[in-house]
Amino acid sequence: MILTSLVDVEQVVAANFIAYSRASKEALKSANILKSLQVDVLIEGPKGVGKETLARYISPNANILKNESDLKKITKKSSDLIILNIENFKNLHLLTSLSKEHRVIATSNKSTKSEILDKIFSIKIFLPPYSQRKEDILPLAKKFLEEANEIFSQNIDLDLKEIDFNLSENGDSIKRDVFFNSFLKDIDDKRLIDCMERFLANKLGTKNDYKEFLYLYEIPLIRVGFKKFKSQLKMAKMFGLNRNTLRKKINDYEERL
């Protein structure tokens, strides 16, 4: 059975699971129903979409199993079980006996095709990637910004709408973007030079290194120039470059600008 009914409810943040998008509201409604039902649940979706967070919301006090060796630690007195990345578990037959003694909530980074899992998990929830849940991106980024401020003991105010978020790893890459931009907010030139030095340390070694890595300076400079000066003519004047020289650099970096 797959819970797919759509609901029109107010956006909510429940136990760190952010639900502003339609798909997330669906999942949260299903989770609220499942909190009071002793049935086994499989939560599927790509890496970083909030599967573990939703599983913990369904059963906050469950024992977390991250790999197959953790199965040995289970006792009859154990409460609900949350099994992360169940697609990596080889001994699926053991799950059959476990599900008779415990409620099992499992996550999987991919759609599973297994008769054993289909028999165990009568209910499945699918969480789509954030590219299909765009209403959740900014609220999630705000949560990560609060986390960054707490970790770094700062009060950084970022304009999250200005960040072009990388969604390749969903919430994981959104978090990296927020932390990275938090770091850059008050960075001074010394720290920036230190970062560049570390980046280049293991990359140098050819006879053309200077020209090869010049783009690290020129591309961001040209990008900012476009935003600030609007025209190539004014940009060339402010950069102290010949207009033809600037045009050539823009053409050279066309795919990266």
ChimeraX attribute file (.defattr): number of C-alpha atoms within 10 A of each C-alpha:
attribute: neighborCount
match mode: 1-to-1
recipient: residues
	/A:1	10
	/A:2	13
	/A:3	14
	/A:4	14
	/A:5	10
	/A:6	14
	/A:7	13
	/A:8	8
	/A:9	12
	/A:10	8
	/A:11	15
	/A:12	15
	/A:13	13
	/A:14	13
	/A:15	12
	/A:16	14
	/A:17	23
	/A:18	22
	/A:19	25
	/A:20	21
	/A:21	17
	/A:22	19
	/A:23	22
	/A:24	26
	/A:25	22
	/A:26	21
	/A:27	22
	/A:28	23
	/A:29	17
	/A:30	20
	/A:31	21
	/A:32	14
	/A:33	10
	/A:34	17
	/A:35	14
	/A:36	10
	/A:37	11
	/A:38	11
	/A:39	16
	/A:40	22
	/A:41	24
	/A:42	25
	/A:43	26
	/A:44	23
	/A:45	18
	/A:46	18
	/A:47	19
	/A:48	21
	/A:49	23
	/A:50	24
	/A:51	25
	/A:52	21
	/A:53	16
	/A:54	26
	/A:55	26
	/A:56	20
	/A:57	20
	/A:58	24
	/A:59	20
	/A:60	14
	/A:61	12
	/A:62	20
	/A:63	18
	/A:64	18
	/A:65	18
	/A:66	15
	/A:67	13
	/A:68	15
	/A:69	9
	/A:70	12
	/A:71	16
	/A:72	7
	/A:73	9
	/A:74	14
	/A:75	10
	/A:76	8
	/A:77	8
	/A:78	13
	/A:79	16
	/A:80	21
	/A:81	24
	/A:82	27
	/A:83	25
	/A:84	22
	/A:85	20
	/A:86	24
	/A:87	18
	/A:88	13
	/A:89	15
	/A:90	9
	/A:91	9
	/A:92	16
	/A:93	10
	/A:94	11
	/A:95	16
	/A:96	16
	/A:97	11
	/A:98	16
	/A:99	17
	/A:100	11
	/A:101	14
	/A:102	21
	/A:103	20
	/A:104	26
	/A:105	28
	/A:106	25
	/A:107	24
	/A:108	21
	/A:109	19
	/A:110	15
	/A:111	12
	/A:112	13
	/A:113	9
	/A:114	10
	/A:115	8
	/A:116	12
	/A:117	18
	/A:118	14
	/A:119	11
	/A:120	20
	/A:121	20
	/A:122	13
	/A:123	18
	/A:124	19
	/A:125	22
	/A:126	23
	/A:127	22
	/A:128	17
	/A:129	20
	/A:130	23
	/A:131	13
	/A:132	12
	/A:133	17
	/A:134	13
	/A:135	18
	/A:136	21
	/A:137	23
	/A:138	16
	/A:139	16
	/A:140	20
	/A:141	22
	/A:142	16
	/A:143	15
	/A:144	19
	/A:145	23
	/A:146	15
	/A:147	15
	/A:148	20
	/A:149	15
	/A:150	11
	/A:151	9
	/A:152	12
	/A:153	9
	/A:154	11
	/A:155	12
	/A:156	16
	/A:157	11
	/A:158	14
	/A:159	9
	/A:160	17
	/A:161	10
	/A:162	7
	/A:163	14
	/A:164	9
	/A:165	19
	/A:166	15
	/A:167	16
	/A:168	14
	/A:169	16
	/A:170	20
	/A:171	23
	/A:172	15
	/A:173	15
	/A:174	24
	/A:175	23
	/A:176	16
	/A:177	21
	/A:178	24
	/A:179	19
	/A:180	12
	/A:181	18
	/A:182	20
	/A:183	13
	/A:184	12
	/A:185	12
	/A:186	10
	/A:187	11
	/A:188	9
	/A:189	9
	/A:190	9
	/A:191	12
	/A:192	11
	/A:193	11
	/A:194	11
	/A:195	12
	/A:196	12
	/A:197	11
	/A:198	10
	/A:199	11
	/A:200	13
	/A:201	10
	/A:202	8
	/A:203	10
	/A:204	13
	/A:205	9
	/A:206	8
	/A:207	8
	/A:208	9
	/A:209	12
	/A:210	10
	/A:211	8
	/A:212	11
	/A:213	13
	/A:214	10
	/A:215	16
	/A:216	10
	/A:217	9
	/A:218	13
	/A:219	17
	/A:220	13
	/A:221	12
	/A:222	21
	/A:223	13
	/A:224	12
	/A:225	18
	/A:226	15
	/A:227	10
	/A:228	11
	/A:229	14
	/A:230	11
	/A:231	11
	/A:232	17
	/A:233	15
	/A:234	15
	/A:235	21
	/A:236	19
	/A:237	13
	/A:238	11
	/A:239	13
	/A:240	10
	/A:241	13
	/A:242	12
	/A:243	15
	/A:244	12
	/A:245	11
	/A:246	19
	/A:247	15
	/A:248	11
	/A:249	14
	/A:250	18
	/A:251	12
	/A:252	12
	/A:253	14
	/A:254	10
	/A:255	7
	/A:256	11
	/A:257	12
